[in-house]
Amino acid sequence: MKTLLQYIPLQLLLCFILGILLQFQYQFWGLGFGFTLLFILLLTTFFIFLKNRKIFTICGFVLFFFLGTVSVYFNTASNYKTYFNKHLTKNNYVVLKIKKVLKPGFYYQKYVAEVQQVGNLKTRGEVLLNVEKDSLQERLHIDDAFLINPIFKELIPPLNPLQFNYKSYLAKQDIKYQVFTNNSQILLLDKNNATLVGFAEKFRETIQDALLKYDFKEDEFAVISALLLGQRQDISKALLTDYANAGAIHILAVSGLHVGILLLILSFLLKPIENFKKGTYIKAMLIVLLLWMFAFIAGLSASVVRAVTMFTFLVVGQLFKRRNVVAFSLISSLFFLLIVKPMFLFDVGFQLSYLAVFGIIWVQPKLYGIYKPRFILDDKIWQLFTVSIAAQVGILPLSIYYFNQFPGLFVLSNLLIIPFLGAILIGGILVILLALLNVLPPFIATIYSNIIGLMNNFVSWISHQEEFLLKDISISFLLMLSFYLLLFSLVSFFMKMTPKRILYFLITVILVQSVFIFEKKHFSDKTEFIVFHKSRFGVIGNRAGAKIDLQQNIDSIKIAEITAIKPYVMHEQIQNVSKVDFKNFIVYKKQPILLVDSLGVYDIKNIVKPIVVLQYSPKINLERLITKLQPITIVADGSNYKSYVTRWEKTSSEHNIKFHYTGQKGAFILK
């Protein structure tokens, strides 16, 4: 590990990542560009004239930091003069081109589209395209270009506190606007400038059409498409949930696991080539070629391209037969990918993939050395067990931070599925080849479908052992980092038990405890009055520490399971959720709050400058209410008719009173 930390490219990579993070957060590209040029000059000066190694190294670190900032700038479309939003005018027709097909929603097919042209001007930039579902029309395909007169809308942030922020998620992919349309408003243009990704999609659709001729069940076909073609759009929500709860969701995403297994199989099958002159180099070239062919079949998705790139560096690195070549190859691949596309850094799959692999490289050899198997079978089982544990060590804090759960039976699901995954992948590739040639015997298709069905049933059984599934776990970003420091110091101590390392471990234990106590104190002291947004319903909360009182009329589900408040309850560590009736009036920190519902009653004496919350579309004269109560703020929640809200907003504006509609501005929070 010490050798790895002293690896200069790793240190430069960390500086580069720091530059990416700060540039994305603070956007100081001009400074970065200037300093990059400056340090290139300084590097040249010190290298040629002074030859001072320390100063040269420091300058190199600073240089790579600013290279990180510049790479983000040049990969952000809005920084260019040709960004589409800078040239939009009323009634301008634009040309959109489909770049990526996303999982559809309930009412819309979803795509990532590039804005290629506004009027007669060539532009750049991507948008989220929502096309209304139409059973009579075929969905759009990658490389489809069309003319449209759209209304570009900014992406909407979450309307309730601590919900998943889809706007932020897309912003990290440089997507800031969305378009809603239907097929009747789209004029398809003749295809030109077809891309490799477009060709991959056509080939993948040809494969799917060939497979559909056989009697595959819906779930089995969806899993085959995910395993071999990288297409998860057709997997049902229930099946996805089963795989996630079983700790096997990575099996459905063509990524490092699948590519790594293929690499092992190809290395074994092509081993005889090493006996020829320069056979090692020929074997490496063939493996890389076959891996990229698999990536093409899988649609060249971001996850599979990242995985194949990573293993390409690994295959090339192994040719040099040096110590720590695996770790150094992975660092080099990470460096290369971030230079090409720095926004990969914010991709959850990217983060988990590399952390899992580094966990395996660092932890697995030591775990494997704890027990010495005597037989081949238990040796393979022990290898697989230690690999699974090591991968979890690498990703555990981050996966809990993102997904708020821990599948306790992940080892069992991985032990029983992964040994057969190689055979499933090879069998699937053979099934595809035979289906394309139209010579696939139906009984082979049936056998393969049954194997996939058995895997689905096993995963479903694992996922329903709910006593082993820890749900609704919330940790903060700071606590996640503290846990990584704890794991790092613990593993380092077991690798080499020295007084210094046990001291570091104890310090990290104290750090984790301190962060935990600080956050617990913070949450226990926190008070808030919140008007949540829930379409057609009213949900109002008065929070005091770990307890929140809710007034709501949703009786069909548990209070804590209401989608508007569930993330808030989980992340804010609320222990007690109770249903109350505020009787249309509440005082929060000496601030009177009047709740006016459908009955329209507001004639309450001795109220001075209240906050008025309007619910369930009360038929009131708002001007009269304003004159009588002199409210400081008027809040309308999601239970009101939008026509009423529009009228109330206008009236409030005329009287210079703050108006807050939760359907636009999100939940109203009084701290």
Secondary structure, DSSP 4 states (H G I P E B T S, - for coil): -HHHHT-HHHHHHHHHHHHHHHHHHH--HHHHHHHHHHHHHHHHHIIIII--HHHHHHHHHHHHHHHHHHHHHHT-GGGSTTBGGGS--TT--EEEEEEEEPPP-SSEEEEEEEEEEETTEE-B-EEEEEEE--TTSPPP-TT-EEEE----EEPPPPSSTTS--HHHHHHTTTEEEEEEE-GGG-EE----S--HHHHHHHHHHHHHHHHTTS---HHHHHHHHHHHH---TTS-HHHHHHHHHTT-GGGGS-SHHHHHHHHHHHHHHTGGGGGSTTHHHHHHHHHHHHHHHHHHHTTT-HHHHHHHHHHHHHHHHHTT--TTHHHHHHHHHHHHHHHH-GGGGG-HHHHHHHHHHHHHHHHHHHHHTT---SSHHHHHHHHHHHHHHHHHHHHHHHHHHHH--EETTHHHHHHHHHHHHHHHHHHHHHHHHHHHTT---HHHHHHHHHHHHHHHHHHHHHHT-GGGEE-S----HHHHHHHHHHHHHHHHHHHS--HHHHHHHHHHHHHHHHHHHHHHHHHHH-EEEEEEEETTEEEEEEEETTEEEEEE---SS-GGG-TTTHHHHHHTT--EEEE---TTEEEETTEEEEEE-TT-----TT--S-EEEE-S-----HHHHHHHH--SEEEE-TTS-HHHHHHHHHHHHHTT-EEEEHHHH--EEE-
